[in-house]
């Protein structure tokens, strides 16, 4: 009989599959007056400045098993921040890595940092605080992109990213591009099983959201949208106490928050503007 080890396919050269995770969240807040709106933006800028964002991305690179090569960060005036981290998969030679997917099992025999691949290996974050003087809802958006090449997968950092932010709406895109070959030259367009991004999210977290998938399996493209189910009004008031508001006022605020979330979630204007 042929042993399982002998059945394993050896990968020819470097695993150059590119795996990209785009993680986007919105935090929504009720801030009625211009002063409250400005204070909310200042609070967000302080809480999510480039130093804190850098630490979050450092933790992401550690979780996925990548190595930091370079960090670039910037705080913006009047608000917002961005961080870019250049990463490499690993610096080890002759390390055997078994990888199971629905097309076979690979053994990767060589893994090394190659400058030509660095433009595919990076972690970036951008923040976008937003409000409008005519609206009493302010929002904070975070865009994070984790792009890797080779064996490591950015999906491993998904639960950490969700827990790092107060997320009312989450949109996640994951795509595997390119192909790699076995020793006989057969192409492999993905090196792991995946049916849904939701499979990589903690069940307790998923239970807090309504979630839908839009997946294109033929192109190894996966998309998940998540919308928070419950609105605890106190968590959405900035420098206000819910107990000081009448029940009617609380219901009005909840309705405005929910409408704002639904429009962001669907990516379109649904409700008529209130006069």
Secondary structure as GFF3:
##gff-version 3
##sequence-region A 1 275
A	DSSP	alpha_helix	4	7	.	.	.	ID=ss1
A	DSSP	beta_strand	9	12	.	.	.	ID=ss2
A	DSSP	beta_strand	18	30	.	.	.	ID=ss3
A	DSSP	alpha_helix	34	47	.	.	.	ID=ss4
A	DSSP	alpha_helix	50	64	.	.	.	ID=ss5
A	DSSP	beta_strand	67	75	.	.	.	ID=ss6
A	DSSP	beta_strand	81	88	.	.	.	ID=ss7
A	DSSP	beta_strand	97	101	.	.	.	ID=ss8
A	DSSP	beta_strand	104	108	.	.	.	ID=ss9
A	DSSP	three_ten_helix	115	120	.	.	.	ID=ss10
A	DSSP	beta_strand	122	130	.	.	.	ID=ss11
A	DSSP	beta_strand	137	149	.	.	.	ID=ss12
A	DSSP	three_ten_helix	154	157	.	.	.	ID=ss13
A	DSSP	alpha_helix	158	163	.	.	.	ID=ss14
A	DSSP	beta_strand	169	177	.	.	.	ID=ss15
A	DSSP	beta_strand	180	182	.	.	.	ID=ss16
A	DSSP	beta_strand	187	188	.	.	.	ID=ss17
A	DSSP	three_ten_helix	197	200	.	.	.	ID=ss18
A	DSSP	alpha_helix	203	206	.	.	.	ID=ss19
A	DSSP	beta_strand	209	213	.	.	.	ID=ss20
A	DSSP	three_ten_helix	217	219	.	.	.	ID=ss21
A	DSSP	beta_strand	221	228	.	.	.	ID=ss22
A	DSSP	three_ten_helix	233	236	.	.	.	ID=ss23
A	DSSP	three_ten_helix	242	244	.	.	.	ID=ss24
A	DSSP	alpha_helix	247	266	.	.	.	ID=ss25
###
